[in-house]
Each structure stands twice: as structure tokens, then as C-alpha cells.
Amino acid sequence: MTMTFSAFDALLAGRFSCRAFRADPVPRAVIERILGAACKVPSWCNAQPWQVVITSGAETDALRGALKDAVEAGSHAPDLPFPTGYSGVYQQRRRDCGWALYDAVGVTRGDRAALARQSMRNFDLFDAPHCAIISSPAELGAYGALDCGGFVTAFTLAAQAEGVATIPQAALAGFSPVLHRHFGIGDDRLILCGISFGYADPDAPANSFRTDRAPVDEIVDWRG
Ligand SMILES: Cc1cc2nc3c(=O)[nH]c(=O)nc-3n(C[C@H](O)[C@H](O)[C@H](O)COP(=O)(O)O)c2cc1C
């Protein structure tokens, strides 16, 4: 049991959000294994609400193109409302992880153009060879999204176990109407996020930092 826990903990500790990928594709059999593992997460009523579009090759490039056109057109319209604000400790953590990235890639405070350029890297999919677009039935509402959150996490961990790097991206879901059109995803489904994935470029500055976590006693309220 101790061995199993330490192996799992090491897998969790080794995963990070990758923001620079090599071009080489992930073999289909590896992607299928990752998906098969991610599907094992629990869901309310075992509804398994996740549906996934996975792009490779020219289809990933076409997605990059569609997203960049959408950003230029300014058509930001997520299916699921984006957070209305981050305050207190959440604001602090958001700032800390943002500045860890900006410091790593050399964006200095106040350089709005450089900041915007780094933010646009989301829509290049950080040069990943693949992207997974995750959607959930609209009628399942927040609980469908909750189930899919588990799927997204398991996908990232299963990928990590295969040596494949990932980054979940809500930024892509900001342009949901374009994704519905581009992939023919019906309006009865909510587009939740993308996961860009592939093999990490270990030397890229954007991959040179790691985020930290609040200690357990900050997140738990023991009773009894
Ligand atoms: C649902 C979700 C959406 C995210 N969206 C983005 C995104 O749009 N762009 C981005 O650069 N990172 C995004 N991230 C990555 C987070 O910034 C990252 O998980 C967090 O800073 C913790 O760092 P780590 O994943 O390296 O441990 C997202 C993560 C999750 C779970």
C-alpha cells in the first residue's frame, strides 16, 4: 500500500502544465490508452458525460487557425460563464502563477504587448501536436462539468504516466461558438475546455517553473 501511494504521489508531483511542446506526434495507441484510463473516473449516475474531439496533424493546425481568427474577431463567448472574480487568497495564487510564467519567459511588469503575446500562445496551443476538446451535455449542468473535471485531471495524469505532457486550457472554451461550428458539436453540449498535449520541450523557458500548493492545514476544516 505504501509503495502504491508513493508511486501515485510521484506521478501527481511530476505532472505540470506544459507551455512548450515538441512537434512529434503521440502514437494513436498511446492516446487510446490515456483515454481508456481517464474514462475510469467516477461520475454521477455513471453518466460518463465527457465527449472528446482529438485533433492531430493538419486538424490541429486548422484549430489553431480557427481560434486565432476568433480571437482577432473578438468573439469571446464561453458556454460556461467564466469566473466573475478572484479575490483574497485566490487572487494571490492567480497572480503568483501568472508571474511565475511571465518571469520564466522574460515578460516584465508593465509590458502589456509582451503579456498579450504570451497570452496568445494559448491559441497556438503552445505548438502542441494534439488538442482534446472536452464537452458535456448541457442538461447535466454544473454536475456534468464536475464529472468532466475528474476526467480532465485523470487524462493529465494518465498522460504523465505515458511520458506525455499536457495543459488544460479554459482559454479555448472562451471561443465556444467557433469550436461548436468548427467541430460540429451540437448546442445541446457545453464546451468546457481544451487539453493541448504532446511531448514537452524540456529546454523551453515556459516549462522551467513549477507552481506550489497551499499546505493541507490551509484547506481542511477537521471536525471531530
Ligand atoms: C480547468 C483548467 C483550465 C486551465 N486553463 C488554462 C489556460 O487557459 N491557459 C493556461 O496557460 N493554463 C491553464 N490552466 C493551467 C493552470 O494555470 C495550472 O494548472 C495551474 O497554474 C497549476 O499549475 P500546474 O498545472 O503546472 O500544476 C488550466 C488548468 C485547469 C485545471
Ligand as a Chemical Component Dictionary entry (heavy atoms), coordinates in Angstrom:
data_LIG
# 
_chem_comp.id                   LIG 
_chem_comp.type                 NON-POLYMER 
_chem_comp.pdbx_formal_charge   0 
_chem_comp.three_letter_code    LIG 
# 
loop_
_chem_comp_atom.comp_id 
_chem_comp_atom.atom_id 
_chem_comp_atom.alt_atom_id 
_chem_comp_atom.type_symbol 
_chem_comp_atom.charge 
_chem_comp_atom.model_Cartn_x 
_chem_comp_atom.model_Cartn_y 
_chem_comp_atom.model_Cartn_z 
_chem_comp_atom.pdbx_ordinal 
LIG C1  C1  C 0 -9.713 23.779 -15.891 1  
LIG C2  C2  C 0 -8.356 24.386 -16.133 2  
LIG C3  C3  C 0 -8.203 25.392 -17.062 3  
LIG C4  C4  C 0 -6.943 25.955 -17.319 4  
LIG N1  N1  N 0 -6.819 26.904 -18.305 5  
LIG C5  C5  C 0 -5.599 27.365 -18.624 6  
LIG C6  C6  C 0 -5.444 28.257 -19.722 7  
LIG O1  O1  O 0 -6.399 28.622 -20.401 8  
LIG N2  N2  N 0 -4.186 28.697 -20.017 9  
LIG C7  C7  C 0 -3.092 28.309 -19.282 10 
LIG O2  O2  O 0 -1.967 28.740 -19.600 11 
LIG N3  N3  N 0 -3.220 27.453 -18.238 12 
LIG C8  C8  C 0 -4.437 26.965 -17.908 13 
LIG N4  N4  N 0 -4.567 26.042 -16.902 14 
LIG C9  C9  C 0 -3.382 25.576 -16.184 15 
LIG C10 C10 C 0 -3.291 26.193 -14.782 16 
LIG O3  O3  O 0 -2.822 27.503 -14.877 17 
LIG C11 C11 C 0 -2.374 25.301 -13.942 18 
LIG O4  O4  O 0 -2.985 24.046 -13.767 19 
LIG C12 C12 C 0 -2.094 25.894 -12.560 20 
LIG O5  O5  O 0 -1.398 27.108 -12.649 21 
LIG C13 C13 C 0 -1.290 24.919 -11.685 22 
LIG O6  O6  O 0 -0.052 24.622 -12.326 23 
LIG P1  P1  P 0 0.337  23.150 -12.773 24 
LIG O7  O7  O 0 -0.752 22.593 -13.654 25 
LIG O8  O8  O 0 1.629  23.317 -13.532 26 
LIG O9  O9  O 0 0.476  22.337 -11.536 27 
LIG C14 C14 C 0 -5.815 25.493 -16.608 28 
LIG C15 C15 C 0 -5.974 24.473 -15.658 29 
LIG C16 C16 C 0 -7.212 23.919 -15.430 30 
LIG C17 C17 C 0 -7.346 22.791 -14.435 31 
# 
loop_
_chem_comp_bond.comp_id 
_chem_comp_bond.atom_id_1 
_chem_comp_bond.atom_id_2 
_chem_comp_bond.value_order 
_chem_comp_bond.pdbx_ordinal 
LIG C1  C2  SING 1  
LIG C2  C3  SING 2  
LIG C2  C16 DOUB 3  
LIG C3  C4  DOUB 4  
LIG C4  N1  SING 5  
LIG C4  C14 SING 6  
LIG N1  C5  DOUB 7  
LIG C5  C6  SING 8  
LIG C5  C8  SING 9  
LIG C6  O1  DOUB 10 
LIG C6  N2  SING 11 
LIG N2  C7  SING 12 
LIG C7  O2  DOUB 13 
LIG C7  N3  SING 14 
LIG N3  C8  DOUB 15 
LIG C8  N4  SING 16 
LIG N4  C9  SING 17 
LIG N4  C14 SING 18 
LIG C9  C10 SING 19 
LIG C10 O3  SING 20 
LIG C10 C11 SING 21 
LIG C11 O4  SING 22 
LIG C11 C12 SING 23 
LIG C12 O5  SING 24 
LIG C12 C13 SING 25 
LIG C13 O6  SING 26 
LIG O6  P1  SING 27 
LIG P1  O7  DOUB 28 
LIG P1  O8  SING 29 
LIG P1  O9  SING 30 
LIG C14 C15 DOUB 31 
LIG C15 C16 SING 32 
LIG C16 C17 SING 33 
# 
